[in-house]
Amino acid sequence: MYGKVVYVTIISEKDTIFTDYNISMREFSYFCVMEKDTVIFNTVSDYCDYFGFGVQHPLVSVVRFTHDGPVVHSHSTKWGLYALFLKQTKGCTINYGKTRYDYDDQSVVCFGPGQITQTIINPDVAMPESIGLIFHPDLLFRTSLAQKMRQYTFFGYESREALHLSAEERSNVEDCLNRIAKELVHPVDKFSKSLIASNIELLLDYCLRYYSRQFEVREVLNAGVMAKFDELLDVYVNNPEACAQGLPNVKFFADSMALSANYFGDLVKREAGVTAQDYIQDKLLVRAKSLLLNEGNNVSQTAYSLGFQYPQHFIRFFKRKTGVTPREFINAN
C-alpha cells in the first residue's frame, strides 16, 4: 500500500479522522507514532533534557539542531513555552490544526503556550538544521516585554503562515539569536535578565516588521482572502439557518479559509483598517437596518434573525454602533 494517498486529521491524542489533506501511507504511520508519543514541554529543562541540550538558563535557552546533532524523531508536542525556530535547511514538516505545509528553509515559525503541533521528519534527507529560542512565560515578569507580548500575534499563526526571510532579514534574526546565546553563557549579574529580555524583544520586533513586509508582498493573495471573507459573511448574515447557530465570529471565518484566527485577524486589520470583529459587526449593522426598515421586522424578529440570543443584546449592540436604539432608528427613518 506504499504510495497510496489517505486523508487524515489528528483531532486529539486518541482520535484520528479523515479530512481534507493528503499524506502517504508512510507519513500516516508517523502520525500514528506521534499520537502515541505526545511530548509535553512545560519548562525549558523539559525541552533541553528531551533533546539532550545542556540547560543554559532555567527560563530561556538557544538551541541548535545540526546534521550531526541531536536526532529528532516524528512526534506530537504540547507547548507550555514560547518557541521560535529559524529553519535553515529542508527536511521536516510541521502540522498545526487541520493543515499540513512544508516548513521550508530560511523561514521562521513560532509557537506559544497551549498550542499542540506535530512534527514529521523526512527520512529521505539529512537531519534538518535550525536554531531555536525557547523561553518560559515567567521570564517576562517585571520586563517591558511582558506588556508587548499581545502584539506578537504570530505566536498563534499556523505553520503554513510561517515567515519567509530574505538574506538580510535572516542575518538580523541570526544576530539576535547569537546575542541571546552569548548572554546566556555570560556570568549572571544584575543586568542579565534585562539584556536577555531586551534582545528577545528586538528579535520579536524584527519578526513583526518582516511579517508586515510579507503581508505587503502577498497583497494579491490577501485581496482574494478578503473577497472570500466578504462572500462568506454576506451569505451568513442573509441566511436565517446560519444565524440560528449564533452570531458570526472571527474563528468561524478563519476556519472556513483554513487560516489561524490570529493570522486572519491581522490580515483583515491590514487590508480593511479595522479589526475582523468590527468588520463583522459593521456587516451585521447594515443587515439589521435593512431588516428594520426594508423588510418591516420588529426589534425582536431582527435580533433573532441575526443570531442574537436575546433582543436586549441586539438593542445594546445597535445603540453602541449608532448612538440610538432600534426603535428610535425606525421612528427617525
C-alpha positions as CSV (number, residue, x, y, z in Angstrom):
1,M,0.0,0.0,0.0
2,Y,3.0,2.3,-0.1
3,G,2.3,5.5,-2.0
4,K,-1.5,5.3,-1.6
5,V,-3.0,8.6,-0.6
6,V,-5.2,8.8,2.5
7,Y,-6.9,11.7,4.2
8,V,-6.3,12.2,7.9
9,T,-6.6,14.7,10.7
10,I,-5.3,14.4,14.2
11,I,-8.1,15.8,16.4
12,S,-6.9,14.6,19.8
13,E,-4.3,12.5,21.3
14,K,-6.6,9.5,20.9
15,D,-8.7,10.2,17.8
16,T,-8.0,10.2,14.1
17,I,-10.5,11.2,11.4
18,F,-10.3,11.6,7.7
19,T,-10.4,15.1,6.3
20,D,-9.1,17.4,3.5
21,Y,-5.4,17.0,3.1
22,N,-3.4,14.0,1.9
23,I,-0.3,12.2,3.1
24,S,1.3,9.0,2.0
25,M,0.8,5.7,4.0
26,R,4.4,6.0,5.3
27,E,3.7,9.5,6.6
28,F,0.4,8.2,8.1
29,S,2.4,5.7,10.1
30,Y,4.4,8.6,11.5
31,F,1.2,10.3,12.6
32,C,0.2,7.2,14.5
33,V,3.5,7.1,16.3
34,M,3.2,10.8,17.1
35,E,-0.2,10.3,18.7
36,K,1.3,7.7,21.0
37,D,4.3,9.8,21.8
38,T,2.9,13.3,22.6
39,V,5.7,15.2,24.3
40,I,4.8,18.0,26.8
41,F,7.2,20.8,27.3
42,N,6.2,22.9,30.3
43,T,9.7,24.0,31.2
44,V,12.9,24.8,29.4
45,S,14.5,21.9,31.2
46,D,11.9,19.6,29.8
47,Y,12.8,20.6,26.3
48,C,16.6,20.6,26.8
49,D,16.5,17.2,28.5
50,Y,14.4,15.7,25.8
51,F,16.8,16.6,23.0
52,G,20.0,16.3,25.1
53,F,20.9,20.0,25.3
54,G,22.6,21.5,28.3
55,V,20.3,23.8,30.3
56,Q,21.8,27.3,29.9
57,H,19.1,29.1,32.0
58,P,16.0,27.8,33.8
59,L,13.7,30.1,31.8
60,V,15.4,30.6,28.4
61,S,17.6,28.7,26.0
62,V,19.0,28.9,22.5
63,V,19.3,25.5,20.9
64,R,20.9,24.5,17.6
65,F,20.0,21.4,15.6
66,T,22.7,20.3,13.1
67,H,23.1,17.4,10.8
68,D,25.3,15.6,13.4
69,G,23.5,16.9,16.4
70,P,20.5,15.6,18.4
71,V,18.3,13.2,16.4
72,V,14.8,14.5,16.1
73,H,12.0,11.9,15.7
74,S,8.5,12.5,14.5
75,H,6.4,13.5,17.5
76,S,3.5,15.5,18.7
77,T,4.2,18.4,21.0
78,K,2.1,20.2,23.6
79,W,3.7,23.6,24.3
80,G,3.8,25.3,27.7
81,L,6.6,27.6,26.4
82,Y,7.2,30.2,23.8
83,A,9.3,28.9,20.9
84,L,10.8,30.5,17.8
85,F,12.7,28.5,15.2
86,L,14.8,29.7,12.3
87,K,14.8,26.8,9.8
88,Q,18.0,26.7,7.8
89,T,17.5,23.5,5.7
90,K,14.7,21.4,4.4
91,G,13.8,18.1,6.0
92,C,10.7,18.2,8.1
93,T,7.0,19.1,8.0
94,I,5.2,20.7,10.9
95,N,1.4,20.4,11.3
96,Y,-0.8,22.6,13.3
97,G,-4.5,22.4,13.4
98,K,-6.1,20.9,10.3
99,T,-3.5,21.9,7.7
100,R,-0.1,20.5,6.6
101,Y,2.5,22.6,4.9
102,D,6.3,22.5,4.4
103,Y,8.3,24.3,7.0
104,D,10.7,25.4,4.3
105,D,14.3,26.5,4.5
106,Q,15.1,30.1,5.6
107,S,11.8,30.6,7.4
108,V,10.7,31.4,10.9
109,V,7.9,29.6,12.7
110,C,6.6,30.4,16.2
111,F,4.6,28.5,18.8
112,G,3.0,29.7,22.1
113,P,1.8,28.1,25.3
114,G,-1.3,25.9,24.9
115,Q,-0.6,25.0,21.2
116,I,-0.3,21.4,20.0
117,T,1.9,20.7,17.0
118,Q,3.0,17.7,15.1
119,T,6.5,17.3,13.5
120,I,7.2,14.8,10.8
121,I,10.8,14.1,9.9
122,N,11.5,13.2,6.3
123,P,13.7,10.0,6.5
124,D,15.0,10.5,2.9
125,V,17.0,13.7,3.7
126,A,19.6,14.7,6.2
127,M,18.6,15.9,9.6
128,P,17.3,19.5,9.2
129,E,19.3,22.3,10.6
130,S,17.7,25.0,12.7
131,I,18.2,27.5,15.5
132,G,15.6,27.8,18.2
133,L,14.8,30.2,21.0
134,I,12.8,28.6,23.9
135,F,11.6,30.7,26.8
136,H,9.1,30.3,29.6
137,P,6.4,32.9,30.3
138,D,7.9,33.5,33.7
139,L,10.9,35.2,32.0
140,L,8.6,38.1,31.1
141,F,7.8,39.1,34.7
142,R,8.8,42.7,35.5
143,T,10.1,43.3,32.0
144,S,8.9,45.7,29.3
145,L,8.4,42.7,27.1
146,A,5.5,41.5,29.2
147,Q,3.4,44.5,28.1
148,K,4.1,43.8,24.4
149,M,3.5,40.1,24.1
150,R,0.0,40.6,22.8
151,Q,1.4,42.5,19.8
152,Y,3.3,39.4,18.7
153,T,0.2,37.6,17.3
154,F,2.4,35.4,15.1
155,F,2.9,33.0,18.1
156,G,-0.7,32.0,17.2
157,Y,-0.1,31.5,13.5
158,E,-0.2,28.1,11.8
159,S,3.0,26.7,10.3
160,R,1.8,27.4,6.8
161,E,1.8,31.1,7.8
162,A,5.5,30.9,8.5
163,L,7.7,34.0,8.0
164,H,9.9,33.6,4.9
165,L,13.1,35.7,5.1
166,S,15.4,37.4,2.7
167,A,19.2,37.0,3.2
168,E,19.4,40.4,5.1
169,E,16.4,39.5,7.3
170,R,17.8,36.1,8.1
171,S,21.1,37.7,9.1
172,N,19.3,40.1,11.5
173,V,17.4,37.2,13.1
174,E,20.6,35.1,13.4
175,D,22.4,38.1,15.0
176,C,19.6,38.4,17.6
177,L,19.7,34.7,18.4
178,N,23.5,34.8,18.7
179,R,23.4,37.8,21.1
180,I,21.0,36.0,23.3
181,A,23.1,32.9,23.2
182,K,26.2,34.9,24.2
183,E,24.4,36.5,27.1
184,L,23.3,33.1,28.4
185,V,26.9,32.0,28.8
186,H,27.9,35.2,30.5
187,P,28.2,35.1,34.3
188,V,24.9,36.1,35.8
189,D,24.7,39.7,37.1
190,K,22.0,42.3,37.8
191,F,21.9,43.2,34.0
192,S,21.4,39.6,32.7
193,K,17.6,39.4,32.8
194,S,17.0,42.8,31.2
195,L,19.6,42.2,28.5
196,I,18.2,38.8,27.6
197,A,14.6,40.2,27.6
198,S,15.6,43.2,25.5
199,N,17.3,41.1,22.9
200,I,14.2,38.8,22.7
201,E,12.1,41.9,22.3
202,L,14.4,43.1,19.5
203,L,14.1,39.8,17.8
204,L,10.3,39.7,18.0
205,D,10.1,43.3,16.8
206,Y,12.1,42.3,13.7
207,C,9.7,39.5,13.1
208,L,6.8,42.0,13.3
209,R,8.5,44.1,10.7
210,Y,9.2,41.2,8.4
211,Y,5.6,39.9,8.7
212,S,4.4,43.4,7.8
213,R,6.6,43.2,4.7
214,Q,5.3,39.7,3.9
215,F,1.6,40.9,4.1
216,E,2.5,43.6,1.5
217,V,4.1,41.2,-1.0
218,R,1.1,38.9,-0.7
219,E,-1.3,41.8,-1.4
220,V,-3.0,40.0,-4.3
221,L,-3.4,36.8,-2.2
222,N,-4.8,38.9,0.7
223,A,-7.3,40.6,-1.6
224,G,-8.6,37.1,-2.5
225,V,-9.0,36.3,1.1
226,M,-10.9,39.5,1.8
227,A,-13.2,38.8,-1.2
228,K,-13.9,35.3,0.1
229,F,-14.5,36.7,3.6
230,D,-17.0,39.2,2.2
231,E,-18.8,36.5,0.3
232,L,-19.0,34.1,3.3
233,L,-20.1,37.0,5.6
234,D,-22.8,38.1,3.2
235,V,-24.1,34.5,2.9
236,Y,-24.1,34.1,6.7
237,V,-25.9,37.3,7.7
238,N,-28.5,36.7,5.0
239,N,-29.1,33.1,5.9
240,P,-31.6,32.6,8.8
241,E,-30.4,29.0,9.3
242,A,-26.8,30.1,9.7
243,C,-27.7,32.9,12.1
244,A,-29.8,30.5,14.1
245,Q,-26.5,28.9,15.1
246,G,-25.4,32.2,16.8
247,L,-23.6,35.4,15.9
248,P,-20.8,35.1,13.4
249,N,-17.3,35.2,14.9
250,V,-13.8,35.6,13.7
251,K,-12.8,32.0,14.3
252,F,-15.7,30.7,12.2
253,F,-14.5,32.6,9.1
254,A,-10.8,31.9,9.8
255,D,-11.6,28.2,10.0
256,S,-13.6,28.4,6.8
257,M,-10.5,29.7,5.0
258,A,-8.1,27.3,6.7
259,L,-6.3,30.2,8.5
260,S,-5.5,30.7,12.1
261,A,-7.7,33.3,13.9
262,N,-4.6,35.4,14.7
263,Y,-3.3,35.4,11.1
264,F,-6.7,36.1,9.7
265,G,-7.4,38.9,12.1
266,D,-4.0,40.6,11.3
267,L,-4.7,40.2,7.6
268,V,-8.2,41.8,7.8
269,K,-6.8,44.6,10.0
270,R,-4.1,45.4,7.5
271,E,-6.4,45.2,4.4
272,A,-9.6,46.8,5.9
273,G,-8.1,49.1,8.6
274,V,-10.5,47.7,11.2
275,T,-10.4,44.5,13.3
276,A,-12.1,41.4,11.9
277,Q,-14.7,41.6,14.7
278,D,-15.5,45.2,13.8
279,Y,-15.8,44.2,10.2
280,I,-18.3,41.5,11.0
281,Q,-20.3,43.8,13.3
282,D,-20.4,46.5,10.5
283,K,-22.0,43.9,8.2
284,L,-24.4,42.9,10.9
285,L,-25.4,46.5,11.4
286,V,-26.1,47.0,7.7
287,R,-28.2,43.9,7.6
288,A,-30.0,45.0,10.8
289,K,-31.0,48.3,9.3
290,S,-32.3,46.6,6.2
291,L,-34.4,44.2,8.3
292,L,-35.9,47.0,10.4
293,L,-36.7,49.4,7.5
294,N,-36.9,47.4,4.3
295,E,-38.4,44.2,5.5
296,G,-40.6,45.5,8.3
297,N,-39.2,43.3,11.0
298,N,-39.7,44.3,14.6
299,V,-36.8,44.6,17.0
300,S,-37.2,41.0,18.4
301,Q,-37.5,39.5,14.9
302,T,-34.4,41.3,13.8
303,A,-32.4,40.2,16.8
304,Y,-33.2,36.6,16.4
305,S,-32.7,36.7,12.6
306,L,-29.1,38.0,13.1
307,G,-28.2,35.4,15.7
308,F,-28.6,37.4,18.9
309,Q,-29.7,35.2,21.8
310,Y,-31.8,38.0,23.4
311,P,-33.3,41.2,21.9
312,Q,-31.7,43.2,24.7
313,H,-28.3,42.2,23.5
314,F,-29.2,43.4,20.0
315,I,-30.5,46.7,21.3
316,R,-27.3,47.4,23.2
317,F,-25.2,46.4,20.1
318,F,-27.3,48.7,17.9
319,K,-27.1,51.7,20.2
320,R,-23.4,51.3,20.7
321,K,-22.8,51.3,16.9
322,T,-25.3,54.1,16.0
323,G,-26.0,56.1,19.1
324,V,-29.7,55.4,19.0
325,T,-31.9,52.4,19.8
326,P,-33.5,50.3,17.0
327,R,-36.9,51.9,17.8
328,E,-35.5,55.4,17.7
329,F,-33.8,54.5,14.4
330,I,-37.2,53.3,12.9
331,N,-39.0,56.4,14.1
332,A,-36.4,58.7,12.7
333,N,-36.5,57.0,9.3
